[in-house]
Amino acid sequence: MRTLISTAFISLDGVVEAPGGEPGYRNSGWTFKDVDFLPEAFDIKGREQKEATAMLLGRTSYQAFSTVWPEMADFADYKVMPKYVVSTTLTEGDLVSNWGETAILRSLDEVAALKQTEGGPIIVHGSAALNQGLADAGLIDRYHLLVFPLLLGAGKRLFSATDKDTQKLKLVEHEVYANGLQKNIFDVVR
């Protein structure tokens, strides 16, 4: 079974919305506006590209990333790996042609089936609503979180407010950086 890894830039109060400066959001660009940049805090991002063998995205994140990431040298490894987009509305005609092989999955059941295939880790970037659905369905195996020392108040959250049983996590790697960022990698305990 493949490992499904959720990776996120997250504020201390759980907000993941618009970290990179996406227009139209209240706190757009919060990852670089209010915290000093330290390259070593972002080493995990390069490691993720080397370890992942596929990427899973929700429709909104796919539409945002697919217009920028294919041409960015920082994301070259993602360009060549298979991508899966979970959407009930996206069509083949909506997919970009310059970002490698992309397949549309219509349900979380199809994600569960993908996890049963041969291959290495699948990484989930962005995709707040998808992350909530995946977590609620018990499909996420690991979290890679870069926690920013900010309280943003409003915005999309990584974790849902669904009334469900406690989910235990095991901290398997962590580091704190001089700018206050924390890297926390958790395995989901089953």
Order of alpha helices (4+ residues) and beta strands (2+ residues): beta-alpha-alpha-beta-alpha-alpha-beta-beta-alpha-beta-alpha-beta-beta-beta
